[in-house]
Amino acid sequence: MESYLQLRSGPESVTCNKKRNENVATSISKRVEKRRMALRAAGLRPVQIWLPDTRRPGFADECRRQSLAVAASDRSDPDLGNLLDEVLAESGEDDA
């Protein structure tokens, strides 16, 4: 059985599990690559999406500010209600 303990001289005197961690990382990398290849073979492709950080301080305040601005804009547009009614009627979901 091969030892994973290596002794060295100098400030770093002991390194444990170095080879073992490298093998684990390689194994994970191979599994991830295999999964990605399978997804690509199924006709899918990876997409990265960046979203606002909802945990950031001030996020909720900024959401409120923007929603109030949109609501004020909607109230000042007399044609918006008519447009929304037309779209609803065309969608066939007008229950009124």
mmCIF file as gemmi writes it, N, C-alpha and C atoms, coordinates in Angstrom:
data_model
loop_
_atom_site.group_PDB
_atom_site.id
_atom_site.type_symbol
_atom_site.label_atom_id
_atom_site.label_alt_id
_atom_site.label_comp_id
_atom_site.label_asym_id
_atom_site.label_entity_id
_atom_site.label_seq_id
_atom_site.pdbx_PDB_ins_code
_atom_site.Cartn_x
_atom_site.Cartn_y
_atom_site.Cartn_z
_atom_site.occupancy
_atom_site.B_iso_or_equiv
_atom_site.pdbx_formal_charge
_atom_site.auth_seq_id
_atom_site.auth_asym_id
_atom_site.pdbx_PDB_model_num
ATOM 1 N N . MET Axp A 1 ? 0.849 -1.182 0 1 0 ? 1 A 1
ATOM 2 C CA . MET Axp A 1 ? 0 0 0 1 0 ? 1 A 1
ATOM 3 C C . MET Axp A 1 ? 0.887 1.236 0 1 0 ? 1 A 1
ATOM 4 N N . GLU Axp A 2 ? 0.571 2.178 -0.876 1 0 ? 2 A 1
ATOM 5 C CA . GLU Axp A 2 ? 1.371 3.389 -0.994 1 0 ? 2 A 1
ATOM 6 C C . GLU Axp A 2 ? 1.006 4.379 0.103 1 0 ? 2 A 1
ATOM 7 N N . SER Axp A 3 ? 1.995 5.01 0.663 1 0 ? 3 A 1
ATOM 8 C CA . SER Axp A 3 ? 1.762 5.964 1.748 1 0 ? 3 A 1
ATOM 9 C C . SER Axp A 3 ? 1.447 7.338 1.171 1 0 ? 3 A 1
ATOM 10 N N . TYR Axp A 4 ? 0.536 8.047 1.828 1 0 ? 4 A 1
ATOM 11 C CA . TYR Axp A 4 ? 0.195 9.39 1.41 1 0 ? 4 A 1
ATOM 12 C C . TYR Axp A 4 ? 0.844 10.44 2.298 1 0 ? 4 A 1
ATOM 13 N N . LEU Axp A 5 ? 1.752 10.031 3.159 1 0 ? 5 A 1
ATOM 14 C CA . LEU Axp A 5 ? 2.421 10.935 4.068 1 0 ? 5 A 1
ATOM 15 C C . LEU Axp A 5 ? 3.812 11.206 3.53 1 0 ? 5 A 1
ATOM 16 N N . GLN Axp A 6 ? 4.153 12.468 3.342 1 0 ? 6 A 1
ATOM 17 C CA . GLN Axp A 6 ? 5.467 12.831 2.844 1 0 ? 6 A 1
ATOM 18 C C . GLN Axp A 6 ? 6.138 13.745 3.859 1 0 ? 6 A 1
ATOM 19 N N . LEU Axp A 7 ? 7.37 13.425 4.206 1 0 ? 7 A 1
ATOM 20 C CA . LEU Axp A 7 ? 8.137 14.258 5.122 1 0 ? 7 A 1
ATOM 21 C C . LEU Axp A 7 ? 9.097 15.11 4.319 1 0 ? 7 A 1
ATOM 22 N N . ARG Axp A 8 ? 9.199 16.371 4.678 1 0 ? 8 A 1
ATOM 23 C CA . ARG Axp A 8 ? 10.105 17.297 4.012 1 0 ? 8 A 1
ATOM 24 C C . ARG Axp A 8 ? 10.873 18.078 5.065 1 0 ? 8 A 1
ATOM 25 N N . SER Axp A 9 ? 11.948 18.669 4.645 1 0 ? 9 A 1
ATOM 26 C CA . SER Axp A 9 ? 12.666 19.57 5.54 1 0 ? 9 A 1
ATOM 27 C C . SER Axp A 9 ? 12.236 20.987 5.217 1 0 ? 9 A 1
ATOM 28 N N . GLY Axp A 10 ? 12.336 21.867 6.168 1 0 ? 10 A 1
ATOM 29 C CA . GLY Axp A 10 ? 11.959 23.256 5.944 1 0 ? 10 A 1
ATOM 30 C C . GLY Axp A 10 ? 10.704 23.598 6.708 1 0 ? 10 A 1
ATOM 31 N N . PRO Axp A 11 ? 10.122 24.778 6.416 1 0 ? 11 A 1
ATOM 32 C CA . PRO Axp A 11 ? 8.96 25.236 7.171 1 0 ? 11 A 1
ATOM 33 C C . PRO Axp A 11 ? 7.754 24.313 7.048 1 0 ? 11 A 1
ATOM 34 N N . GLU Axp A 12 ? 7.562 23.705 5.902 1 0 ? 12 A 1
ATOM 35 C CA . GLU Axp A 12 ? 6.475 22.748 5.733 1 0 ? 12 A 1
ATOM 36 C C . GLU Axp A 12 ? 7.054 21.36 5.926 1 0 ? 12 A 1
ATOM 37 N N . SER Axp A 13 ? 6.884 20.79 7.1 1 0 ? 13 A 1
ATOM 38 C CA . SER Axp A 13 ? 7.549 19.532 7.392 1 0 ? 13 A 1
ATOM 39 C C . SER Axp A 13 ? 6.698 18.314 7.046 1 0 ? 13 A 1
ATOM 40 N N . VAL Axp A 14 ? 5.378 18.437 7.033 1 0 ? 14 A 1
ATOM 41 C CA . VAL Axp A 14 ? 4.525 17.282 6.765 1 0 ? 14 A 1
ATOM 42 C C . VAL Axp A 14 ? 3.418 17.676 5.794 1 0 ? 14 A 1
ATOM 43 N N . THR Axp A 15 ? 3.221 16.858 4.779 1 0 ? 15 A 1
ATOM 44 C CA . THR Axp A 15 ? 2.114 17.045 3.85 1 0 ? 15 A 1
ATOM 45 C C . THR Axp A 15 ? 1.298 15.761 3.845 1 0 ? 15 A 1
ATOM 46 N N . CYS Axp A 16 ? 0.059 15.84 4.212 1 0 ? 16 A 1
ATOM 47 C CA . CYS Axp A 16 ? -0.791 14.657 4.283 1 0 ? 16 A 1
ATOM 48 C C . CYS Axp A 16 ? -1.77 14.631 3.121 1 0 ? 16 A 1
ATOM 49 N N . ASN Axp A 17 ? -2.015 13.458 2.608 1 0 ? 17 A 1
ATOM 50 C CA . ASN Axp A 17 ? -3.061 13.211 1.622 1 0 ? 17 A 1
ATOM 51 C C . ASN Axp A 17 ? -2.918 14.002 0.329 1 0 ? 17 A 1
ATOM 52 N N . LYS Axp A 18 ? -1.733 14.407 -0.007 1 0 ? 18 A 1
ATOM 53 C CA . LYS Axp A 18 ? -1.558 15.185 -1.227 1 0 ? 18 A 1
ATOM 54 C C . LYS Axp A 18 ? -1.988 14.384 -2.46 1 0 ? 18 A 1
ATOM 55 N N . LYS Axp A 19 ? -1.458 13.177 -2.603 1 0 ? 19 A 1
ATOM 56 C CA . LYS Axp A 19 ? -1.821 12.361 -3.761 1 0 ? 19 A 1
ATOM 57 C C . LYS Axp A 19 ? -3.296 12.007 -3.744 1 0 ? 19 A 1
ATOM 58 N N . ARG Axp A 20 ? -3.807 11.714 -2.598 1 0 ? 20 A 1
ATOM 59 C CA . ARG Axp A 20 ? -5.206 11.327 -2.47 1 0 ? 20 A 1
ATOM 60 C C . ARG Axp A 20 ? -6.12 12.457 -2.942 1 0 ? 20 A 1
ATOM 61 N N . ASN Axp A 21 ? -5.869 13.697 -2.542 1 0 ? 21 A 1
ATOM 62 C CA . ASN Axp A 21 ? -6.685 14.844 -2.95 1 0 ? 21 A 1
ATOM 63 C C . ASN Axp A 21 ? -6.585 15.087 -4.447 1 0 ? 21 A 1
ATOM 64 N N . GLU Axp A 22 ? -5.405 14.881 -5.016 1 0 ? 22 A 1
ATOM 65 C CA . GLU Axp A 22 ? -5.257 15.052 -6.458 1 0 ? 22 A 1
ATOM 66 C C . GLU Axp A 22 ? -6.111 14.031 -7.201 1 0 ? 22 A 1
ATOM 67 N N . ASN Axp A 23 ? -6.126 12.791 -6.715 1 0 ? 23 A 1
ATOM 68 C CA . ASN Axp A 23 ? -6.935 11.748 -7.354 1 0 ? 23 A 1
ATOM 69 C C . ASN Axp A 23 ? -8.42 12.054 -7.242 1 0 ? 23 A 1
ATOM 70 N N . VAL Axp A 24 ? -8.851 12.564 -6.094 1 0 ? 24 A 1
ATOM 71 C CA . VAL Axp A 24 ? -10.258 12.914 -5.902 1 0 ? 24 A 1
ATOM 72 C C . VAL Axp A 24 ? -10.645 14.038 -6.854 1 0 ? 24 A 1
ATOM 73 N N . ALA Axp A 25 ? -9.785 15.06 -6.963 1 0 ? 25 A 1
ATOM 74 C CA . ALA Axp A 25 ? -10.074 16.181 -7.864 1 0 ? 25 A 1
ATOM 75 C C . ALA Axp A 25 ? -10.156 15.692 -9.304 1 0 ? 25 A 1
ATOM 76 N N . THR Axp A 26 ? -9.253 14.816 -9.694 1 0 ? 26 A 1
ATOM 77 C CA . THR Axp A 26 ? -9.275 14.279 -11.047 1 0 ? 26 A 1
ATOM 78 C C . THR Axp A 26 ? -10.549 13.476 -11.279 1 0 ? 26 A 1
ATOM 79 N N . SER Axp A 27 ? -10.935 12.673 -10.296 1 0 ? 27 A 1
ATOM 80 C CA . SER Axp A 27 ? -12.146 11.873 -10.416 1 0 ? 27 A 1
ATOM 81 C C . SER Axp A 27 ? -13.381 12.764 -10.58 1 0 ? 27 A 1
ATOM 82 N N . ILE Axp A 28 ? -13.473 13.813 -9.787 1 0 ? 28 A 1
ATOM 83 C CA . ILE Axp A 28 ? -14.605 14.737 -9.888 1 0 ? 28 A 1
ATOM 84 C C . ILE Axp A 28 ? -14.604 15.428 -11.239 1 0 ? 28 A 1
ATOM 85 N N . SER Axp A 29 ? -13.427 15.873 -11.683 1 0 ? 29 A 1
ATOM 86 C CA . SER Axp A 29 ? -13.325 16.536 -12.985 1 0 ? 29 A 1
ATOM 87 C C . SER Axp A 29 ? -13.79 15.619 -14.107 1 0 ? 29 A 1
ATOM 88 N N . LYS Axp A 30 ? -13.415 14.347 -14.016 1 0 ? 30 A 1
ATOM 89 C CA . LYS Axp A 30 ? -13.833 13.395 -15.054 1 0 ? 30 A 1
ATOM 90 C C . LYS Axp A 30 ? -15.343 13.188 -15.037 1 0 ? 30 A 1
ATOM 91 N N . ARG Axp A 31 ? -15.936 13.084 -13.842 1 0 ? 31 A 1
ATOM 92 C CA . ARG Axp A 31 ? -17.398 12.919 -13.743 1 0 ? 31 A 1
ATOM 93 C C . ARG Axp A 31 ? -18.13 14.135 -14.287 1 0 ? 31 A 1
ATOM 94 N N . VAL Axp A 32 ? -17.636 15.325 -13.942 1 0 ? 32 A 1
ATOM 95 C CA . VAL Axp A 32 ? -18.267 16.556 -14.426 1 0 ? 32 A 1
ATOM 96 C C . VAL Axp A 32 ? -18.18 16.627 -15.944 1 0 ? 32 A 1
ATOM 97 N N . GLU Axp A 33 ? -17.001 16.327 -16.492 1 0 ? 33 A 1
ATOM 98 C CA . GLU Axp A 33 ? -16.837 16.363 -17.94 1 0 ? 33 A 1
ATOM 99 C C . GLU Axp A 33 ? -17.728 15.327 -18.618 1 0 ? 33 A 1
ATOM 100 N N . LYS Axp A 34 ? -17.844 14.145 -18.035 1 0 ? 34 A 1
ATOM 101 C CA . LYS Axp A 34 ? -18.709 13.096 -18.591 1 0 ? 34 A 1
ATOM 102 C C . LYS Axp A 34 ? -20.165 13.564 -18.609 1 0 ? 34 A 1
ATOM 103 N N . ARG Axp A 35 ? -20.602 14.195 -17.53 1 0 ? 35 A 1
ATOM 104 C CA . ARG Axp A 35 ? -21.975 14.7 -17.445 1 0 ? 35 A 1
ATOM 105 C C . ARG Axp A 35 ? -22.211 15.792 -18.484 1 0 ? 35 A 1
ATOM 106 N N . ARG Axp A 36 ? -21.243 16.686 -18.62 1 0 ? 36 A 1
ATOM 107 C CA . ARG Axp A 36 ? -21.384 17.771 -19.614 1 0 ? 36 A 1
ATOM 108 C C . ARG Axp A 36 ? -21.436 17.222 -21.027 1 0 ? 36 A 1
ATOM 109 N N . MET Axp A 37 ? -20.628 16.218 -21.312 1 0 ? 37 A 1
ATOM 110 C CA . MET Axp A 37 ? -20.647 15.607 -22.639 1 0 ? 37 A 1
ATOM 111 C C . MET Axp A 37 ? -21.998 14.953 -22.912 1 0 ? 37 A 1
ATOM 112 N N . ALA Axp A 38 ? -22.57 14.313 -21.887 1 0 ? 38 A 1
ATOM 113 C CA . ALA Axp A 38 ? -23.879 13.679 -22.055 1 0 ? 38 A 1
ATOM 114 C C . ALA Axp A 38 ? -24.96 14.723 -22.324 1 0 ? 38 A 1
ATOM 115 N N . LEU Axp A 39 ? -24.89 15.828 -21.617 1 0 ? 39 A 1
ATOM 116 C CA . LEU Axp A 39 ? -25.874 16.895 -21.833 1 0 ? 39 A 1
ATOM 117 C C . LEU Axp A 39 ? -25.725 17.499 -23.229 1 0 ? 39 A 1
ATOM 118 N N . ARG Axp A 40 ? -24.483 17.705 -23.666 1 0 ? 40 A 1
ATOM 119 C CA . ARG Axp A 40 ? -24.266 18.224 -25.021 1 0 ? 40 A 1
ATOM 120 C C . ARG Axp A 40 ? -24.777 17.235 -26.066 1 0 ? 40 A 1
ATOM 121 N N . ALA Axp A 41 ? -24.551 15.946 -25.831 1 0 ? 41 A 1
ATOM 122 C CA . ALA Axp A 41 ? -25.031 14.912 -26.75 1 0 ? 41 A 1
ATOM 123 C C . ALA Axp A 41 ? -26.554 14.907 -26.823 1 0 ? 41 A 1
ATOM 124 N N . ALA Axp A 42 ? -27.204 15.34 -25.746 1 0 ? 42 A 1
ATOM 125 C CA . ALA Axp A 42 ? -28.667 15.419 -25.718 1 0 ? 42 A 1
ATOM 126 C C . ALA Axp A 42 ? -29.167 16.714 -26.356 1 0 ? 42 A 1
ATOM 127 N N . GLY Axp A 43 ? -28.242 17.512 -26.903 1 0 ? 43 A 1
ATOM 128 C CA . GLY Axp A 43 ? -28.635 18.737 -27.595 1 0 ? 43 A 1
ATOM 129 C C . GLY Axp A 43 ? -28.707 19.961 -26.701 1 0 ? 43 A 1
ATOM 130 N N . LEU Axp A 44 ? -28.156 19.884 -25.512 1 0 ? 44 A 1
ATOM 131 C CA . LEU Axp A 44 ? -28.176 21.029 -24.596 1 0 ? 44 A 1
ATOM 132 C C . LEU Axp A 44 ? -26.826 21.733 -24.612 1 0 ? 44 A 1
ATOM 133 N N . ARG Axp A 45 ? -26.823 22.966 -24.17 1 0 ? 45 A 1
ATOM 134 C CA . ARG Axp A 45 ? -25.567 23.702 -24.057 1 0 ? 45 A 1
ATOM 135 C C . ARG Axp A 45 ? -25.568 24.486 -22.755 1 0 ? 45 A 1
ATOM 136 N N . PRO Axp A 46 ? -24.383 24.729 -22.193 1 0 ? 46 A 1
ATOM 137 C CA . PRO Axp A 46 ? -24.32 25.462 -20.922 1 0 ? 46 A 1
ATOM 138 C C . PRO Axp A 46 ? -24.569 26.952 -21.133 1 0 ? 46 A 1
ATOM 139 N N . VAL Axp A 47 ? -25.228 27.559 -20.164 1 0 ? 47 A 1
ATOM 140 C CA . VAL Axp A 47 ? -25.491 28.995 -20.186 1 0 ? 47 A 1
ATOM 141 C C . VAL Axp A 47 ? -25.182 29.54 -18.796 1 0 ? 47 A 1
ATOM 142 N N . GLN Axp A 48 ? -24.465 30.648 -18.755 1 0 ? 48 A 1
ATOM 143 C CA . GLN Axp A 48 ? -24.172 31.286 -17.472 1 0 ? 48 A 1
ATOM 144 C C . GLN Axp A 48 ? -25.039 32.529 -17.356 1 0 ? 48 A 1
ATOM 145 N N . ILE Axp A 49 ? -25.718 32.668 -16.223 1 0 ? 49 A 1
ATOM 146 C CA . ILE Axp A 49 ? -26.607 33.803 -16.003 1 0 ? 49 A 1
ATOM 147 C C . ILE Axp A 49 ? -26.16 34.541 -14.749 1 0 ? 49 A 1
ATOM 148 N N . TRP Axp A 50 ? -25.998 35.844 -14.862 1 0 ? 50 A 1
ATOM 149 C CA . TRP Axp A 50 ? -25.648 36.682 -13.718 1 0 ? 50 A 1
ATOM 150 C C . TRP Axp A 50 ? -26.907 37.383 -13.234 1 0 ? 50 A 1
ATOM 151 N N . LEU Axp A 51 ? -27.173 37.289 -11.957 1 0 ? 51 A 1
ATOM 152 C CA . LEU Axp A 51 ? -28.364 37.876 -11.354 1 0 ? 51 A 1
ATOM 153 C C . LEU Axp A 51 ? -27.966 38.855 -10.26 1 0 ? 51 A 1
ATOM 154 N N . PRO Axp A 52 ? -28.831 39.814 -9.956 1 0 ? 52 A 1
ATOM 155 C CA . PRO Axp A 52 ? -28.533 40.71 -8.837 1 0 ? 52 A 1
ATOM 156 C C . PRO Axp A 52 ? -28.427 39.919 -7.535 1 0 ? 52 A 1
ATOM 157 N N . ASP Axp A 53 ? -27.536 40.35 -6.677 1 0 ? 53 A 1
ATOM 158 C CA . ASP Axp A 53 ? -27.359 39.702 -5.378 1 0 ? 53 A 1
ATOM 159 C C . ASP Axp A 53 ? -28.426 40.229 -4.432 1 0 ? 53 A 1
ATOM 160 N N . THR Axp A 54 ? -29.424 39.415 -4.161 1 0 ? 54 A 1
ATOM 161 C CA . THR Axp A 54 ? -30.545 39.843 -3.317 1 0 ? 54 A 1
ATOM 162 C C . THR Axp A 54 ? -30.154 39.992 -1.859 1 0 ? 54 A 1
ATOM 163 N N . ARG Axp A 55 ? -28.953 39.52 -1.503 1 0 ? 55 A 1
ATOM 164 C CA . ARG Axp A 55 ? -28.488 39.664 -0.113 1 0 ? 55 A 1
ATOM 165 C C . ARG Axp A 55 ? -27.756 40.98 0.111 1 0 ? 55 A 1
ATOM 166 N N . ARG Axp A 56 ? -27.469 41.698 -0.958 1 0 ? 56 A 1
ATOM 167 C CA . ARG Axp A 56 ? -26.697 42.931 -0.862 1 0 ? 56 A 1
ATOM 168 C C . ARG Axp A 56 ? -27.479 43.993 -0.096 1 0 ? 56 A 1
ATOM 169 N N . PRO Axp A 57 ? -26.804 44.722 0.779 1 0 ? 57 A 1
ATOM 170 C CA . PRO Axp A 57 ? -27.497 45.81 1.489 1 0 ? 57 A 1
ATOM 171 C C . PRO Axp A 57 ? -28.093 46.813 0.49 1 0 ? 57 A 1
ATOM 172 N N . GLY Axp A 58 ? -29.303 47.226 0.739 1 0 ? 58 A 1
ATOM 173 C CA . GLY Axp A 58 ? -29.957 48.204 -0.119 1 0 ? 58 A 1
ATOM 174 C C . GLY Axp A 58 ? -30.729 47.601 -1.273 1 0 ? 58 A 1
ATOM 175 N N . PHE Axp A 59 ? -30.644 46.284 -1.452 1 0 ? 59 A 1
ATOM 176 C CA . PHE Axp A 59 ? -31.346 45.642 -2.573 1 0 ? 59 A 1
ATOM 177 C C . PHE Axp A 59 ? -32.852 45.853 -2.475 1 0 ? 59 A 1
ATOM 178 N N . ALA Axp A 60 ? -33.425 45.592 -1.308 1 0 ? 60 A 1
ATOM 179 C CA . ALA Axp A 60 ? -34.878 45.729 -1.127 1 0 ? 60 A 1
ATOM 180 C C . ALA Axp A 60 ? -35.317 47.177 -1.338 1 0 ? 60 A 1
ATOM 181 N N . ASP Axp A 61 ? -34.516 48.116 -0.853 1 0 ? 61 A 1
ATOM 182 C CA . ASP Axp A 61 ? -34.853 49.532 -1.039 1 0 ? 61 A 1
ATOM 183 C C . ASP Axp A 61 ? -34.85 49.911 -2.517 1 0 ? 61 A 1
ATOM 184 N N . GLU Axp A 62 ? -33.871 49.395 -3.258 1 0 ? 62 A 1
ATOM 185 C CA . GLU Axp A 62 ? -33.803 49.686 -4.695 1 0 ? 62 A 1
ATOM 186 C C . GLU Axp A 62 ? -34.974 49.048 -5.438 1 0 ? 62 A 1
ATOM 187 N N . CYS Axp A 63 ? -35.375 47.843 -5.049 1 0 ? 63 A 1
ATOM 188 C CA . CYS Axp A 63 ? -36.55 47.196 -5.662 1 0 ? 63 A 1
ATOM 189 C C . CYS Axp A 63 ? -37.798 48.036 -5.432 1 0 ? 63 A 1
ATOM 190 N N . ARG Axp A 64 ? -37.957 48.504 -4.218 1 0 ? 64 A 1
ATOM 191 C CA . ARG Axp A 64 ? -39.123 49.339 -3.89 1 0 ? 64 A 1
ATOM 192 C C . ARG Axp A 64 ? -39.107 50.628 -4.704 1 0 ? 64 A 1
ATOM 193 N N . ARG Axp A 65 ? -37.94 51.273 -4.801 1 0 ? 65 A 1
ATOM 194 C CA . ARG Axp A 65 ? -37.822 52.519 -5.565 1 0 ? 65 A 1
ATOM 195 C C . ARG Axp A 65 ? -38.221 52.293 -7.016 1 0 ? 65 A 1
ATOM 196 N N . GLN Axp A 66 ? -37.724 51.215 -7.61 1 0 ? 66 A 1
ATOM 197 C CA . GLN Axp A 66 ? -38.025 50.937 -9.014 1 0 ? 66 A 1
ATOM 198 C C . GLN Axp A 66 ? -39.495 50.575 -9.221 1 0 ? 66 A 1
ATOM 199 N N . SER Axp A 67 ? -40.058 49.799 -8.299 1 0 ? 67 A 1
ATOM 200 C CA . SER Axp A 67 ? -41.471 49.421 -8.461 1 0 ? 67 A 1
ATOM 201 C C . SER Axp A 67 ? -42.387 50.63 -8.303 1 0 ? 67 A 1
ATOM 202 N N . LEU Axp A 68 ? -42.038 51.542 -7.416 1 0 ? 68 A 1
ATOM 203 C CA . LEU Axp A 68 ? -42.835 52.772 -7.269 1 0 ? 68 A 1
ATOM 204 C C . LEU Axp A 68 ? -42.726 53.638 -8.522 1 0 ? 68 A 1
ATOM 205 N N . ALA Axp A 69 ? -41.538 53.681 -9.122 1 0 ? 69 A 1
ATOM 206 C CA . ALA Axp A 69 ? -41.357 54.456 -10.354 1 0 ? 69 A 1
ATOM 207 C C . ALA Axp A 69 ? -42.19 53.861 -11.491 1 0 ? 69 A 1
ATOM 208 N N . VAL Axp A 70 ? -42.228 52.542 -11.597 1 0 ? 70 A 1
ATOM 209 C CA . VAL Axp A 70 ? -43.032 51.888 -12.642 1 0 ? 70 A 1
ATOM 210 C C . VAL Axp A 70 ? -44.515 52.137 -12.394 1 0 ? 70 A 1
ATOM 211 N N . ALA Axp A 71 ? -44.947 52.017 -11.136 1 0 ? 71 A 1
ATOM 212 C CA . ALA Axp A 71 ? -46.363 52.238 -10.814 1 0 ? 71 A 1
ATOM 213 C C . ALA Axp A 71 ? -46.776 53.67 -11.135 1 0 ? 71 A 1
ATOM 214 N N . ALA Axp A 72 ? -45.911 54.626 -10.812 1 0 ? 72 A 1
ATOM 215 C CA . ALA Axp A 72 ? -46.223 56.03 -11.117 1 0 ? 72 A 1
ATOM 216 C C . ALA Axp A 72 ? -46.299 56.249 -12.623 1 0 ? 72 A 1
ATOM 217 N N . SER Axp A 73 ? -45.409 55.615 -13.358 1 0 ? 73 A 1
ATOM 218 C CA . SER Axp A 73 ? -45.414 55.736 -14.819 1 0 ? 73 A 1
ATOM 219 C C . SER Axp A 73 ? -46.69 55.122 -15.393 1 0 ? 73 A 1
ATOM 220 N N . ASP Axp A 74 ? -47.095 53.954 -14.857 1 0 ? 74 A 1
ATOM 221 C CA . ASP Axp A 74 ? -48.315 53.299 -15.334 1 0 ? 74 A 1
ATOM 222 C C . ASP Axp A 74 ? -49.545 54.178 -15.086 1 0 ? 74 A 1
ATOM 223 N N . ARG Axp A 75 ? -49.593 54.814 -13.917 1 0 ? 75 A 1
ATOM 224 C CA . ARG Axp A 75 ? -50.755 55.672 -13.6 1 0 ? 75 A 1
ATOM 225 C C . ARG Axp A 75 ? -50.833 56.886 -14.518 1 0 ? 75 A 1
ATOM 226 N N . SER Axp A 76 ? -49.698 57.352 -15.001 1 0 ? 76 A 1
ATOM 227 C CA . SER Axp A 76 ? -49.696 58.547 -15.84 1 0 ? 76 A 1
ATOM 228 C C . SER Axp A 76 ? -49.923 58.23 -17.318 1 0 ? 76 A 1
ATOM 229 N N . ASP Axp A 77 ? -50.049 56.949 -17.681 1 0 ? 77 A 1
ATOM 230 C CA . ASP Axp A 77 ? -50.252 56.559 -19.073 1 0 ? 77 A 1
ATOM 231 C C . ASP Axp A 77 ? -51.706 56.125 -19.273 1 0 ? 77 A 1
ATOM 232 N N . PRO Axp A 78 ? -52.543 57 -19.848 1 0 ? 78 A 1
ATOM 233 C CA . PRO Axp A 78 ? -53.969 56.683 -19.991 1 0 ? 78 A 1
ATOM 234 C C . PRO Axp A 78 ? -54.244 55.533 -20.97 1 0 ? 78 A 1
ATOM 235 N N . ASP Axp A 79 ? -53.333 55.268 -21.895 1 0 ? 79 A 1
ATOM 236 C CA . ASP Axp A 79 ? -53.559 54.217 -22.888 1 0 ? 79 A 1
ATOM 237 C C . ASP Axp A 79 ? -53.146 52.836 -22.404 1 0 ? 79 A 1
ATOM 238 N N . LEU Axp A 80 ? -52.432 52.758 -21.288 1 0 ? 80 A 1
ATOM 239 C CA . LEU Axp A 80 ? -51.939 51.473 -20.815 1 0 ? 80 A 1
ATOM 240 C C . LEU Axp A 80 ? -53.08 50.514 -20.472 1 0 ? 80 A 1
ATOM 241 N N . GLY Axp A 81 ? -54.085 50.988 -19.787 1 0 ? 81 A 1
ATOM 242 C CA . GLY Axp A 81 ? -55.228 50.135 -19.425 1 0 ? 81 A 1
ATOM 243 C C . GLY Axp A 81 ? -55.902 49.554 -20.648 1 0 ? 81 A 1
ATOM 244 N N . ASN Axp A 82 ? -56.09 50.385 -21.678 1 0 ? 82 A 1
ATOM 245 C CA . ASN Axp A 82 ? -56.702 49.902 -22.92 1 0 ? 82 A 1
ATOM 246 C C . ASN Axp A 82 ? -55.828 48.842 -23.595 1 0 ? 82 A 1
ATOM 247 N N . LEU Axp A 83 ? -54.536 49.079 -23.621 1 0 ? 83 A 1
ATOM 248 C CA . LEU Axp A 83 ? -53.621 48.125 -24.226 1 0 ? 83 A 1
ATOM 249 C C . LEU Axp A 83 ? -53.675 46.778 -23.488 1 0 ? 83 A 1
ATOM 250 N N . LEU Axp A 84 ? -53.641 46.823 -22.171 1 0 ? 84 A 1
ATOM 251 C CA . LEU Axp A 84 ? -53.7 45.589 -21.395 1 0 ? 84 A 1
ATOM 252 C C . LEU Axp A 84 ? -55.018 44.852 -21.611 1 0 ? 84 A 1
ATOM 253 N N . ASP Axp A 85 ? -56.113 45.588 -21.706 1 0 ? 85 A 1
ATOM 254 C CA . ASP Axp A 85 ? -57.412 44.966 -21.975 1 0 ? 85 A 1
ATOM 255 C C . ASP Axp A 85 ? -57.427 44.287 -23.346 1 0 ? 85 A 1
ATOM 256 N N . GLU Axp A 86 ? -56.831 44.933 -24.353 1 0 ? 86 A 1
ATOM 257 C CA . GLU Axp A 86 ? -56.77 44.354 -25.697 1 0 ? 86 A 1
ATOM 258 C C . GLU Axp A 86 ? -55.944 43.066 -25.709 1 0 ? 86 A 1
ATOM 259 N N . VAL Axp A 87 ? -54.813 43.103 -25.029 1 0 ? 87 A 1
ATOM 260 C CA . VAL Axp A 87 ? -53.94 41.924 -24.988 1 0 ? 87 A 1
ATOM 261 C C . VAL Axp A 87 ? -54.668 40.784 -24.273 1 0 ? 87 A 1
ATOM 262 N N . LEU Axp A 88 ? -55.346 41.084 -23.201 1 0 ? 88 A 1
ATOM 263 C CA . LEU Axp A 88 ? -56.077 40.051 -22.467 1 0 ? 88 A 1
ATOM 264 C C . LEU Axp A 88 ? -57.181 39.451 -23.341 1 0 ? 88 A 1
ATOM 265 N N . ALA Axp A 89 ? -57.888 40.309 -24.063 1 0 ? 89 A 1
ATOM 266 C CA . ALA Axp A 89 ? -58.963 39.825 -24.936 1 0 ? 89 A 1
ATOM 267 C C . ALA Axp A 89 ? -58.402 38.937 -26.049 1 0 ? 89 A 1
ATOM 268 N N . GLU Axp A 90 ? -57.244 39.294 -26.601 1 0 ? 90 A 1
ATOM 269 C CA . GLU Axp A 90 ? -56.639 38.503 -27.684 1 0 ? 90 A 1
ATOM 270 C C . GLU Axp A 90 ? -56.106 37.167 -27.176 1 0 ? 90 A 1
ATOM 271 N N . SER Axp A 91 ? -55.762 37.106 -25.893 1 0 ? 91 A 1
ATOM 272 C CA . SER Axp A 91 ? -55.205 35.867 -25.355 1 0 ? 91 A 1
ATOM 273 C C . SER Axp A 91 ? -56.292 34.824 -25.101 1 0 ? 91 A 1
ATOM 274 N N . GLY Axp A 92 ? -57.554 35.253 -25.103 1 0 ? 92 A 1
ATOM 275 C CA . GLY Axp A 92 ? -58.655 34.324 -24.877 1 0 ? 92 A 1
ATOM 276 C C . GLY Axp A 92 ? -58.867 33.986 -23.42 1 0 ? 92 A 1
ATOM 277 N N . GLU Axp A 93 ? -58.264 34.718 -22.539 1 0 ? 93 A 1
ATOM 278 C CA . GLU Axp A 93 ? -58.407 34.445 -21.107 1 0 ? 93 A 1
ATOM 279 C C . GLU Axp A 93 ? -59.233 35.504 -20.417 1 0 ? 93 A 1
ATOM 280 N N . ASP Axp A 94 ? -60.055 36.195 -21.131 1 0 ? 94 A 1
ATOM 281 C CA . ASP Axp A 94 ? -60.899 37.234 -20.553 1 0 ? 94 A 1
ATOM 282 C C . ASP Axp A 94 ? -62.117 36.587 -19.903 1 0 ? 94 A 1
ATOM 283 N N . ASP Axp A 95 ? -62.104 36.472 -18.587 1 0 ? 95 A 1
ATOM 284 C CA . ASP Axp A 95 ? -63.204 35.832 -17.847 1 0 ? 95 A 1
ATOM 285 C C . ASP Axp A 95 ? -64.301 36.797 -17.474 1 0 ? 95 A 1
ATOM 286 N N . ALA Axp A 96 ? -64.084 38.078 -17.665 1 0 ? 96 A 1
ATOM 287 C CA . ALA Axp A 96 ? -65.069 39.089 -17.216 1 0 ? 96 A 1
ATOM 288 C C . ALA Axp A 96 ? -66.26 39.173 -18.108 1 0 ? 96 A 1
